Amino acid sequence: MTDPSLSPTTSQTRHHVGDLDAGKFTQYFDSAPLMNVPGATHPVEIFYTPEPERDYLEASIRTVVQIHMCEEIEGDILLFLTGQEEIDEACRRIKREVDILGPEDGELKCIPLYSTLPPHLQQRIFELPPPRRGMGNREKSCGIDEHR
């Protein structure tokens, strides 16, 4: 954003990180320097339920498995949960569900990530995903099972 009151040779740029106004943030911390860390951006699809879910963890697990089974393109599935216990439980349940489906749906690597996880385990998120298997005729049966 450029301030029209500045001269043509001077400009003021406001940087935002998410919903954070980086200029205000750095001023609050005694003019701490701002660092720009370049990175790649990737397209993201966000899915919402039309109605609130009684058990959001179960609905989240069901949705992850559904995306794994039905999506034709490679990519990561990010599931944001509230804490370590819930994240670990979701990983166990997702792994169990995918194991029940069998190898024809391809491997799914469920990698937990939370602040108290040791750094060497946090680094697993940078591992390459397992290769996708062929889709076959699965797309015909990819409606989310609402009554599971």
MARKOLBA-877013 format. One record per residue (C-alpha): x, y, z; residue number from 1; residue in three letters. Coordinates in steps of 0.05 Angstrom, whole numbers. Each point is the difference from the previous one (the first is absolute). Example, Ala and Ser with C-alpha at 12.3 -4.5 7.8 and 13.67 -1.06 7.14 Angstrom:
<lumgu><X>246</X><Y>-90</Y><Z>156</Z><zavex>1</zavex><rofi>ala</rofi></lumgu>
<lumgu><X>27</X><Y>69</Y><Z>-13</Z><zavex>2</zavex><rofi>ser</rofi></lumgu>
end
This chain:
<lumgu><X>0</X><Y>0</Y><Z>0</Z><zavex>1</zavex><rofi>met</rofi></lumgu>
<lumgu><X>30</X><Y>67</Y><Z>-20</Z><zavex>2</zavex><rofi>thr</rofi></lumgu>
<lumgu><X>-13</X><Y>64</Y><Z>40</Z><zavex>3</zavex><rofi>asp</rofi></lumgu>
<lumgu><X>-19</X><Y>56</Y><Z>-49</Z><zavex>4</zavex><rofi>pro</rofi></lumgu>
<lumgu><X>31</X><Y>52</Y><Z>47</Z><zavex>5</zavex><rofi>ser</rofi></lumgu>
<lumgu><X>70</X><Y>-29</Y><Z>-13</Z><zavex>6</zavex><rofi>leu</rofi></lumgu>
<lumgu><X>44</X><Y>28</Y><Z>-54</Z><zavex>7</zavex><rofi>ser</rofi></lumgu>
<lumgu><X>4</X><Y>-37</Y><Z>-67</Z><zavex>8</zavex><rofi>pro</rofi></lumgu>
<lumgu><X>69</X><Y>-27</Y><Z>18</Z><zavex>9</zavex><rofi>thr</rofi></lumgu>
<lumgu><X>-23</X><Y>-28</Y><Z>67</Z><zavex>10</zavex><rofi>thr</rofi></lumgu>
<lumgu><X>-51</X><Y>-54</Y><Z>14</Z><zavex>11</zavex><rofi>ser</rofi></lumgu>
<lumgu><X>-27</X><Y>-33</Y><Z>61</Z><zavex>12</zavex><rofi>gln</rofi></lumgu>
<lumgu><X>-16</X><Y>-74</Y><Z>-4</Z><zavex>13</zavex><rofi>thr</rofi></lumgu>
<lumgu><X>-41</X><Y>-37</Y><Z>50</Z><zavex>14</zavex><rofi>arg</rofi></lumgu>
<lumgu><X>14</X><Y>-75</Y><Z>7</Z><zavex>15</zavex><rofi>his</rofi></lumgu>
<lumgu><X>-52</X><Y>-48</Y><Z>25</Z><zavex>16</zavex><rofi>his</rofi></lumgu>
<lumgu><X>11</X><Y>-70</Y><Z>27</Z><zavex>17</zavex><rofi>val</rofi></lumgu>
<lumgu><X>-68</X><Y>-34</Y><Z>1</Z><zavex>18</zavex><rofi>gly</rofi></lumgu>
<lumgu><X>-43</X><Y>50</Y><Z>38</Z><zavex>19</zavex><rofi>asp</rofi></lumgu>
<lumgu><X>60</X><Y>31</Y><Z>35</Z><zavex>20</zavex><rofi>leu</rofi></lumgu>
<lumgu><X>20</X><Y>70</Y><Z>-17</Z><zavex>21</zavex><rofi>asp</rofi></lumgu>
<lumgu><X>76</X><Y>-9</Y><Z>-1</Z><zavex>22</zavex><rofi>ala</rofi></lumgu>
<lumgu><X>13</X><Y>75</Y><Z>6</Z><zavex>23</zavex><rofi>gly</rofi></lumgu>
<lumgu><X>-39</X><Y>6</Y><Z>65</Z><zavex>24</zavex><rofi>lys</rofi></lumgu>
<lumgu><X>31</X><Y>-65</Y><Z>25</Z><zavex>25</zavex><rofi>phe</rofi></lumgu>
<lumgu><X>72</X><Y>25</Y><Z>-11</Z><zavex>26</zavex><rofi>thr</rofi></lumgu>
<lumgu><X>-17</X><Y>68</Y><Z>32</Z><zavex>27</zavex><rofi>gln</rofi></lumgu>
<lumgu><X>-27</X><Y>-35</Y><Z>62</Z><zavex>28</zavex><rofi>tyr</rofi></lumgu>
<lumgu><X>66</X><Y>-37</Y><Z>8</Z><zavex>29</zavex><rofi>phe</rofi></lumgu>
<lumgu><X>44</X><Y>63</Y><Z>-2</Z><zavex>30</zavex><rofi>asp</rofi></lumgu>
<lumgu><X>8</X><Y>2</Y><Z>-75</Z><zavex>31</zavex><rofi>ser</rofi></lumgu>
<lumgu><X>23</X><Y>-72</Y><Z>-6</Z><zavex>32</zavex><rofi>ala</rofi></lumgu>
<lumgu><X>24</X><Y>-14</Y><Z>-70</Z><zavex>33</zavex><rofi>pro</rofi></lumgu>
<lumgu><X>-47</X><Y>-33</Y><Z>-50</Z><zavex>34</zavex><rofi>leu</rofi></lumgu>
<lumgu><X>26</X><Y>-60</Y><Z>-38</Z><zavex>35</zavex><rofi>met</rofi></lumgu>
<lumgu><X>-29</X><Y>-23</Y><Z>-66</Z><zavex>36</zavex><rofi>asn</rofi></lumgu>
<lumgu><X>5</X><Y>-75</Y><Z>-8</Z><zavex>37</zavex><rofi>val</rofi></lumgu>
<lumgu><X>-19</X><Y>-18</Y><Z>-70</Z><zavex>38</zavex><rofi>pro</rofi></lumgu>
<lumgu><X>-38</X><Y>-64</Y><Z>-12</Z><zavex>39</zavex><rofi>gly</rofi></lumgu>
<lumgu><X>-43</X><Y>-36</Y><Z>-49</Z><zavex>40</zavex><rofi>ala</rofi></lumgu>
<lumgu><X>-75</X><Y>6</Y><Z>0</Z><zavex>41</zavex><rofi>thr</rofi></lumgu>
<lumgu><X>-46</X><Y>-57</Y><Z>-19</Z><zavex>42</zavex><rofi>his</rofi></lumgu>
<lumgu><X>-73</X><Y>-2</Y><Z>-19</Z><zavex>43</zavex><rofi>pro</rofi></lumgu>
<lumgu><X>-45</X><Y>-18</Y><Z>59</Z><zavex>44</zavex><rofi>val</rofi></lumgu>
<lumgu><X>-71</X><Y>-25</Y><Z>1</Z><zavex>45</zavex><rofi>glu</rofi></lumgu>
<lumgu><X>-39</X><Y>11</Y><Z>64</Z><zavex>46</zavex><rofi>ile</rofi></lumgu>
<lumgu><X>-59</X><Y>-46</Y><Z>16</Z><zavex>47</zavex><rofi>phe</rofi></lumgu>
<lumgu><X>-57</X><Y>20</Y><Z>47</Z><zavex>48</zavex><rofi>tyr</rofi></lumgu>
<lumgu><X>-59</X><Y>-41</Y><Z>24</Z><zavex>49</zavex><rofi>thr</rofi></lumgu>
<lumgu><X>-69</X><Y>28</Y><Z>-16</Z><zavex>50</zavex><rofi>pro</rofi></lumgu>
<lumgu><X>-23</X><Y>-12</Y><Z>71</Z><zavex>51</zavex><rofi>glu</rofi></lumgu>
<lumgu><X>38</X><Y>-4</Y><Z>67</Z><zavex>52</zavex><rofi>pro</rofi></lumgu>
<lumgu><X>25</X><Y>-69</Y><Z>16</Z><zavex>53</zavex><rofi>glu</rofi></lumgu>
<lumgu><X>-15</X><Y>-35</Y><Z>66</Z><zavex>54</zavex><rofi>arg</rofi></lumgu>
<lumgu><X>69</X><Y>-32</Y><Z>1</Z><zavex>55</zavex><rofi>asp</rofi></lumgu>
<lumgu><X>48</X><Y>44</Y><Z>-39</Z><zavex>56</zavex><rofi>tyr</rofi></lumgu>
<lumgu><X>58</X><Y>-48</Y><Z>10</Z><zavex>57</zavex><rofi>leu</rofi></lumgu>
<lumgu><X>-38</X><Y>-58</Y><Z>-31</Z><zavex>58</zavex><rofi>glu</rofi></lumgu>
<lumgu><X>-24</X><Y>45</Y><Z>-57</Z><zavex>59</zavex><rofi>ala</rofi></lumgu>
<lumgu><X>71</X><Y>24</Y><Z>-12</Z><zavex>60</zavex><rofi>ser</rofi></lumgu>
<lumgu><X>28</X><Y>-71</Y><Z>-2</Z><zavex>61</zavex><rofi>ile</rofi></lumgu>
<lumgu><X>-56</X><Y>-21</Y><Z>-48</Z><zavex>62</zavex><rofi>arg</rofi></lumgu>
<lumgu><X>15</X><Y>59</Y><Z>-45</Z><zavex>63</zavex><rofi>thr</rofi></lumgu>
<lumgu><X>75</X><Y>-14</Y><Z>-2</Z><zavex>64</zavex><rofi>val</rofi></lumgu>
<lumgu><X>-12</X><Y>-72</Y><Z>-19</Z><zavex>65</zavex><rofi>val</rofi></lumgu>
<lumgu><X>-51</X><Y>22</Y><Z>-52</Z><zavex>66</zavex><rofi>gln</rofi></lumgu>
<lumgu><X>49</X><Y>49</Y><Z>-32</Z><zavex>67</zavex><rofi>ile</rofi></lumgu>
<lumgu><X>55</X><Y>-53</Y><Z>1</Z><zavex>68</zavex><rofi>his</rofi></lumgu>
<lumgu><X>-46</X><Y>-49</Y><Z>-37</Z><zavex>69</zavex><rofi>met</rofi></lumgu>
<lumgu><X>-31</X><Y>48</Y><Z>-50</Z><zavex>70</zavex><rofi>cys</rofi></lumgu>
<lumgu><X>50</X><Y>53</Y><Z>-20</Z><zavex>71</zavex><rofi>glu</rofi></lumgu>
<lumgu><X>34</X><Y>-14</Y><Z>-66</Z><zavex>72</zavex><rofi>glu</rofi></lumgu>
<lumgu><X>57</X><Y>48</Y><Z>10</Z><zavex>73</zavex><rofi>ile</rofi></lumgu>
<lumgu><X>59</X><Y>-6</Y><Z>47</Z><zavex>74</zavex><rofi>glu</rofi></lumgu>
<lumgu><X>4</X><Y>47</Y><Z>59</Z><zavex>75</zavex><rofi>gly</rofi></lumgu>
<lumgu><X>1</X><Y>7</Y><Z>74</Z><zavex>76</zavex><rofi>asp</rofi></lumgu>
<lumgu><X>-61</X><Y>1</Y><Z>46</Z><zavex>77</zavex><rofi>ile</rofi></lumgu>
<lumgu><X>7</X><Y>48</Y><Z>58</Z><zavex>78</zavex><rofi>leu</rofi></lumgu>
<lumgu><X>-45</X><Y>-13</Y><Z>59</Z><zavex>79</zavex><rofi>leu</rofi></lumgu>
<lumgu><X>2</X><Y>53</Y><Z>56</Z><zavex>80</zavex><rofi>phe</rofi></lumgu>
<lumgu><X>-20</X><Y>-25</Y><Z>68</Z><zavex>81</zavex><rofi>leu</rofi></lumgu>
<lumgu><X>3</X><Y>29</Y><Z>71</Z><zavex>82</zavex><rofi>thr</rofi></lumgu>
<lumgu><X>57</X><Y>-38</Y><Z>34</Z><zavex>83</zavex><rofi>gly</rofi></lumgu>
<lumgu><X>49</X><Y>-57</Y><Z>5</Z><zavex>84</zavex><rofi>gln</rofi></lumgu>
<lumgu><X>-48</X><Y>-52</Y><Z>27</Z><zavex>85</zavex><rofi>glu</rofi></lumgu>
<lumgu><X>-52</X><Y>14</Y><Z>-54</Z><zavex>86</zavex><rofi>glu</rofi></lumgu>
<lumgu><X>54</X><Y>1</Y><Z>-54</Z><zavex>87</zavex><rofi>ile</rofi></lumgu>
<lumgu><X>29</X><Y>-67</Y><Z>22</Z><zavex>88</zavex><rofi>asp</rofi></lumgu>
<lumgu><X>-70</X><Y>-31</Y><Z>5</Z><zavex>89</zavex><rofi>glu</rofi></lumgu>
<lumgu><X>-18</X><Y>25</Y><Z>-70</Z><zavex>90</zavex><rofi>ala</rofi></lumgu>
<lumgu><X>64</X><Y>-30</Y><Z>-28</Z><zavex>91</zavex><rofi>cys</rofi></lumgu>
<lumgu><X>-14</X><Y>-68</Y><Z>32</Z><zavex>92</zavex><rofi>arg</rofi></lumgu>
<lumgu><X>-71</X><Y>0</Y><Z>-26</Z><zavex>93</zavex><rofi>arg</rofi></lumgu>
<lumgu><X>18</X><Y>23</Y><Z>-70</Z><zavex>94</zavex><rofi>ile</rofi></lumgu>
<lumgu><X>54</X><Y>-53</Y><Z>-5</Z><zavex>95</zavex><rofi>lys</rofi></lumgu>
<lumgu><X>-50</X><Y>-53</Y><Z>23</Z><zavex>96</zavex><rofi>arg</rofi></lumgu>
<lumgu><X>-52</X><Y>22</Y><Z>-51</Z><zavex>97</zavex><rofi>glu</rofi></lumgu>
<lumgu><X>50</X><Y>1</Y><Z>-57</Z><zavex>98</zavex><rofi>val</rofi></lumgu>
<lumgu><X>26</X><Y>-69</Y><Z>20</Z><zavex>99</zavex><rofi>asp</rofi></lumgu>
<lumgu><X>-71</X><Y>-27</Y><Z>-2</Z><zavex>100</zavex><rofi>ile</rofi></lumgu>
<lumgu><X>-9</X><Y>27</Y><Z>-71</Z><zavex>101</zavex><rofi>leu</rofi></lumgu>
<lumgu><X>60</X><Y>-40</Y><Z>-24</Z><zavex>102</zavex><rofi>gly</rofi></lumgu>
<lumgu><X>58</X><Y>15</Y><Z>-46</Z><zavex>103</zavex><rofi>pro</rofi></lumgu>
<lumgu><X>-42</X><Y>14</Y><Z>-62</Z><zavex>104</zavex><rofi>glu</rofi></lumgu>
<lumgu><X>-14</X><Y>71</Y><Z>26</Z><zavex>105</zavex><rofi>asp</rofi></lumgu>
<lumgu><X>73</X><Y>15</Y><Z>9</Z><zavex>106</zavex><rofi>gly</rofi></lumgu>
<lumgu><X>42</X><Y>16</Y><Z>60</Z><zavex>107</zavex><rofi>glu</rofi></lumgu>
<lumgu><X>-16</X><Y>59</Y><Z>44</Z><zavex>108</zavex><rofi>leu</rofi></lumgu>
<lumgu><X>55</X><Y>28</Y><Z>45</Z><zavex>109</zavex><rofi>lys</rofi></lumgu>
<lumgu><X>-31</X><Y>34</Y><Z>61</Z><zavex>110</zavex><rofi>cys</rofi></lumgu>
<lumgu><X>52</X><Y>46</Y><Z>31</Z><zavex>111</zavex><rofi>ile</rofi></lumgu>
<lumgu><X>-17</X><Y>35</Y><Z>65</Z><zavex>112</zavex><rofi>pro</rofi></lumgu>
<lumgu><X>27</X><Y>70</Y><Z>13</Z><zavex>113</zavex><rofi>leu</rofi></lumgu>
<lumgu><X>-4</X><Y>38</Y><Z>65</Z><zavex>114</zavex><rofi>tyr</rofi></lumgu>
<lumgu><X>48</X><Y>43</Y><Z>40</Z><zavex>115</zavex><rofi>ser</rofi></lumgu>
<lumgu><X>23</X><Y>-52</Y><Z>51</Z><zavex>116</zavex><rofi>thr</rofi></lumgu>
<lumgu><X>18</X><Y>-50</Y><Z>-53</Z><zavex>117</zavex><rofi>leu</rofi></lumgu>
<lumgu><X>76</X><Y>-9</Y><Z>-4</Z><zavex>118</zavex><rofi>pro</rofi></lumgu>
<lumgu><X>32</X><Y>37</Y><Z>-58</Z><zavex>119</zavex><rofi>pro</rofi></lumgu>
<lumgu><X>22</X><Y>-63</Y><Z>-36</Z><zavex>120</zavex><rofi>his</rofi></lumgu>
<lumgu><X>-72</X><Y>-23</Y><Z>-2</Z><zavex>121</zavex><rofi>leu</rofi></lumgu>
<lumgu><X>-25</X><Y>68</Y><Z>-22</Z><zavex>122</zavex><rofi>gln</rofi></lumgu>
<lumgu><X>47</X><Y>-5</Y><Z>-60</Z><zavex>123</zavex><rofi>gln</rofi></lumgu>
<lumgu><X>-41</X><Y>-59</Y><Z>-26</Z><zavex>124</zavex><rofi>arg</rofi></lumgu>
<lumgu><X>-48</X><Y>50</Y><Z>-31</Z><zavex>125</zavex><rofi>ile</rofi></lumgu>
<lumgu><X>53</X><Y>13</Y><Z>-53</Z><zavex>126</zavex><rofi>phe</rofi></lumgu>
<lumgu><X>3</X><Y>-72</Y><Z>-23</Z><zavex>127</zavex><rofi>glu</rofi></lumgu>
<lumgu><X>-28</X><Y>-16</Y><Z>-68</Z><zavex>128</zavex><rofi>leu</rofi></lumgu>
<lumgu><X>-71</X><Y>-28</Y><Z>0</Z><zavex>129</zavex><rofi>pro</rofi></lumgu>
<lumgu><X>-11</X><Y>-73</Y><Z>-20</Z><zavex>130</zavex><rofi>pro</rofi></lumgu>
<lumgu><X>-16</X><Y>-9</Y><Z>-74</Z><zavex>131</zavex><rofi>pro</rofi></lumgu>
<lumgu><X>-73</X><Y>1</Y><Z>-21</Z><zavex>132</zavex><rofi>arg</rofi></lumgu>
<lumgu><X>-31</X><Y>-64</Y><Z>-26</Z><zavex>133</zavex><rofi>arg</rofi></lumgu>
<lumgu><X>-45</X><Y>-2</Y><Z>-61</Z><zavex>134</zavex><rofi>gly</rofi></lumgu>
<lumgu><X>-71</X><Y>25</Y><Z>12</Z><zavex>135</zavex><rofi>met</rofi></lumgu>
<lumgu><X>-36</X><Y>-58</Y><Z>-36</Z><zavex>136</zavex><rofi>gly</rofi></lumgu>
<lumgu><X>-76</X><Y>6</Y><Z>9</Z><zavex>137</zavex><rofi>asn</rofi></lumgu>
<lumgu><X>1</X><Y>28</Y><Z>70</Z><zavex>138</zavex><rofi>arg</rofi></lumgu>
<lumgu><X>-28</X><Y>67</Y><Z>-20</Z><zavex>139</zavex><rofi>glu</rofi></lumgu>
<lumgu><X>-68</X><Y>-32</Y><Z>-6</Z><zavex>140</zavex><rofi>lys</rofi></lumgu>
<lumgu><X>-4</X><Y>-14</Y><Z>74</Z><zavex>141</zavex><rofi>ser</rofi></lumgu>
<lumgu><X>30</X><Y>64</Y><Z>29</Z><zavex>142</zavex><rofi>cys</rofi></lumgu>
<lumgu><X>-60</X><Y>31</Y><Z>36</Z><zavex>143</zavex><rofi>gly</rofi></lumgu>
<lumgu><X>16</X><Y>16</Y><Z>73</Z><zavex>144</zavex><rofi>ile</rofi></lumgu>
<lumgu><X>-34</X><Y>-50</Y><Z>45</Z><zavex>145</zavex><rofi>asp</rofi></lumgu>
<lumgu><X>-40</X><Y>45</Y><Z>46</Z><zavex>146</zavex><rofi>glu</rofi></lumgu>
<lumgu><X>-29</X><Y>-56</Y><Z>44</Z><zavex>147</zavex><rofi>his</rofi></lumgu>
<lumgu><X>62</X><Y>-38</Y><Z>19</Z><zavex>148</zavex><rofi>arg</rofi></lumgu>
end
